[in-house]
């Protein structure tokens, strides 16, 4: 049997991919949460599914997030058109981390938005390394 014809191939791919995958319906309620999302954010699937995306969105970013989310649901596309961006997220233990995320609107066969999918990976160390490099370069420029 060809691997791509296995009945559960979509579920297997989603579950085994290295990046966190989060699917939320048009109201922003989490409906899918893979093992990598569990590892990244600290919430077991059973705790995350059925919760608002506010679960992982820092309070100070929520207004902007929801404005963009609702606009994307109406327009059927995201502002970044699938390009990844680095943003802040919250973990179960309340820690703020940097994540690189890409977003897409999921539409049905009639092009009606039925939700949003995000793919994320931890970008905290990269962000810290880049910040340290900028600080070193600024210090060198100040010495010049």
C-alpha positions in Angstrom: 0.0 0.0 0.0 1.3 3.5 -0.9 1.9 5.5 2.2 -0.1 8.5 0.9 -3.2 6.3 0.6 -3.3 5.2 4.2 -6.6 6.3 5.7 -5.1 8.2 8.6 -2.2 9.8 6.8 -3.4 13.4 7.4 -3.7 12.7 11.2 -0.4 10.9 11.3 1.4 13.8 9.6 -0.2 16.4 11.8 0.6 14.5 14.9 4.2 13.6 14.1 5.3 16.9 12.5 8.1 18.7 14.4 6.3 22.1 14.5 3.4 22.9 16.7 0.1 22.9 14.8 -3.0 24.6 16.2 -6.3 24.8 14.4 -9.0 27.1 15.8 -12.6 27.6 14.5 -14.0 30.9 13.4 -14.6 31.9 17.1 -11.0 31.3 18.0 -11.7 28.0 19.9 -8.9 25.5 19.7 -10.0 22.3 17.9 -6.7 20.7 17.0 -3.5 20.7 19.0 -0.7 18.3 18.1 2.1 16.8 20.2 4.6 19.5 19.2 2.1 22.1 20.5 1.9 20.2 23.8 5.7 20.3 24.0 6.0 24.0 23.1 3.2 25.4 25.2 3.0 22.9 28.0 -0.7 22.2 27.7 -1.8 18.6 27.1 -4.2 18.2 24.2 -7.1 17.5 26.5 -6.6 20.9 28.3 -6.1 22.9 25.1 -8.9 21.7 22.9 -12.1 23.6 23.6 -10.2 26.6 25.0 -9.9 30.1 23.5 -6.6 31.0 21.7 -6.2 33.4 24.6 -4.6 30.4 26.3 -1.3 31.2 24.6 -1.7 34.9 23.7 -0.2 37.4 26.1 -2.8 39.7 27.5 -1.2 42.8 26.0 -1.3 41.3 22.5 -4.9 40.0 22.6 -6.7 43.1 21.2 -4.4 43.2 18.2 -4.6 39.4 17.7 -8.4 39.4 17.8 -8.7 42.3 15.4 -6.5 40.6 12.9 -8.1 37.2 13.5 -11.7 38.5 12.9 -10.5 40.5 9.8 -8.9 37.3 8.4 -12.1 35.3 9.0 -14.1 38.0 7.0 -11.5 38.5 4.2 -10.5 34.9 3.9 -6.8 35.7 4.1 -4.2 36.8 6.6 -2.3 40.0 6.5 1.0 38.2 6.1 -0.3 35.7 3.5 1.4 32.8 5.2 4.8 34.4 5.8 6.1 33.6 9.2 6.5 36.2 11.9 8.1 36.2 15.4 5.7 37.0 18.2 5.3 36.4 21.9 3.3 33.5 23.4 2.5 32.1 26.8 3.3 28.7 28.2 1.3 26.8 30.7 3.6 27.8 33.5 3.1 31.5 32.6 6.4 32.0 30.9 6.6 34.3 27.9 8.4 32.8 24.9 9.2 34.0 21.4 7.6 31.8 18.7 7.9 31.9 14.9 4.4 31.4 13.6 2.8 31.3 10.2 -1.0 31.5 9.9 -3.5 30.6 7.2 -7.3 30.8 6.9 -8.9 27.4 6.4 -11.9 27.6 4.0 -14.5 25.1 3.0 -15.4 24.0 -0.6 -17.4 27.2 -1.0 -14.5 29.5 0.0 -16.1 30.3 3.3 -13.7 30.6 6.2 -14.1 27.8 8.7 -11.1 28.5 10.9 -7.5 29.3 11.1 -4.4 27.1 11.3 -1.1 28.2 12.8 2.3 26.5 12.7 4.8 27.5 15.3 8.3 26.8 16.5 10.2 28.1 19.5 12.3 31.1 18.5 13.3 32.2 22.0 17.0 31.4 21.8 17.3 32.8 18.3 15.7 36.1 19.5 18.0 36.3 22.5 21.1 35.6 20.3 20.0 38.3 17.8 19.4 40.8 20.6 22.8 40.1 22.1 24.4 40.6 18.7 22.6 43.9 18.1 23.8 45.0 21.6 27.4 44.1 20.8 27.2 45.9 17.4 25.7 49.0 19.1 28.5 48.9 21.7 31.1 48.6 18.9 29.5 51.5 17.0 29.6 53.6 20.2 33.3 52.9 20.6 34.1 54.1 17.1 
